[in-house]
Amino acid sequence: MKPFASVLNPMVVRFIAAGLLAGVFVGGAYAQQSGLPINAAASVNGVIITNDMVEQGMKVAISQGQKDSPELRKIVIEKFVEVLLLSQQAEKDGLANSEKANNQLMMIRQNYLADLELSTYMSKNPITDADIQAEYNKEIASLGPQGMITEYKVSDIAVASEADAQAALARIKKGEPFDKVAKSVSLAPNKVQGGAVGWVQASQVSPQLASALTSLPKGQVTAPIQMQQGWYLMKLEDKKSSKPPSFEQAKAAIRAGMTQRKQYEFLGQIAKDAKIVVQ
């Protein structure tokens, strides 16, 4: 429900980042005239593609749903060859030292280091099965004596100011459909879906939104709600109750949620000691 979305890097960019920033993409190892070194999977104009790089590429592809196989390994190697061919041609064409290239390489380096810092932090501060079990027990206890999960089907509109939120609400009160107003004024990526968010639980949104959501009648729209990212209007499209999943069914989702929360907390700690200036 945030008005900004993360951009997922394409696989080829992930390959470039992994290679360049690990220092193995165009390092000092070159193919010998008699053949490739032991740890080489291929070479392009003498520049080595190592087996370690291919393994990294395989892990990325498998994490995206590809099946581990000799065919996938061949595809990964071919992708590295394509990247090397294009990067070498870019060097020949004088693009390597352009401002655009330097900016992109800086961003790739920063993103890689950010991912590396988070993964290192999580490896030193792992979430254990016991932590997940405790979180599951806490969530089950919070359901009350009936032990049912309440879910809310929500749509939202995110705008920059209270005045914009009030103007959007006025249009809705005059009878204009919520989804039409969302497509017209919302700053959130889901504006193209008319502000549709889908089914959420109160525990999955901020306390301000949860408080408004749980007291909102079906089909109604909240008053403007101020958040760090801007101002929100929420509409409760529908509401339902269901039995909670078993621990095994919920384990992966709980781990993901706890991981995200732990990473945000770590980032918050770093931010406290940083001097951040935004114009």
Residue, then its C-alpha position, 0 to 999 in steps of 0.5 A: m500500500k505504499p505509493f512507491a514500488s521497488v524495481l526488480n533488476p532483470m536477470v542480465v543486470r543481476f549477472i553483470a552486477a554479480g560479476l563486476l562487483a565480485g571482481v571476476f567479470v573482467g579480472g586478470a585471468y585470461a585463456q591460455q593458448s593451449g586451452l581454458p583454465i581449470n575453473a573456466a566455463a568459456s571465454v570471449n576474446g580471451v576474457i574468462i567466464t568462470n564456473d563460479m560465475v556460472e554457478q551464481g547465474m544458475k542460482v539466480a535463475i533457479s530462484q526465479g523458478q527455472k529448473d536446474s539442468p544441463e540445458l539451463r547451464k548452457i543458457v546461463i553461459e550463453k547469456f554471459v557470452e552475450v553480455l561480454l560481447l556487448s560490453q566489449q563492443a561498448e568499450k570499442d565504441g567508447l561508451a565505457n567512460s560515458e557519464k551514463a555508463n558511470n552513473q549506471l555502474m555506480m547504481i549497480r555497485q550501490n545496489y549490490l553492496a546494499d543487498l550484500e550488507l542486508s544478507t550479511y546482517m541476516s546471516k549474523n542475526p538469523i530468524t530461527d524456527a523457534d522465532i517463527q513458532a513464537e510469532y505464530n503462537k502470538e498471532i494465533a493468540s491475538l485472534g481471540p476466543q473464536g480463533m478466526i482470521t478477519e481479512y479485508k478487501v481494500s482499495d486505496i488512493a494515495v496523494a501528496s497532500e491533505a487538500d488533494a485527499q479532501a478533493a478526491l473524497a469530495r468527488i467520491k461523495k458526489g457519486e463518482p466511482f472510487d476506482k475512477v477517482a483512483k485512476s485519475v489522481s492516485l500516485a500509487p502504482n495500483k492506480v491502473q487497477g483503480g486502487a485495488v489492493g486485494w485482501v489484507q489483514a489488519s496486522q499487515v498494514s500500519p496501525q493508522l490504517a488498521s484502526a480505520l479499516t477495522s471500524l469501517p463499514k463495508g462499501q464505505v471510504t475513510a476520511p483522509i489518513q496521513m502517512q509518512q509517504g503521503w495521504y490516503l483514502m481507503k475503501l472497504e470493498d468486502k470482509k471475510s473470516s476464515k480459520p487460520p493456517s497451520f504452522e507449517q502452512a504459515k511458516a514461509a510467510i511468517r519468515a518472510g514477514m519477520t525478515q522484512r521487519k528485521q531488515y527495516e529495523f536494521l535500516g532504521q538503526i543505520a539512518k539514526d546515525a546518518k546525516i540525510v538531506v533531501q531537497 
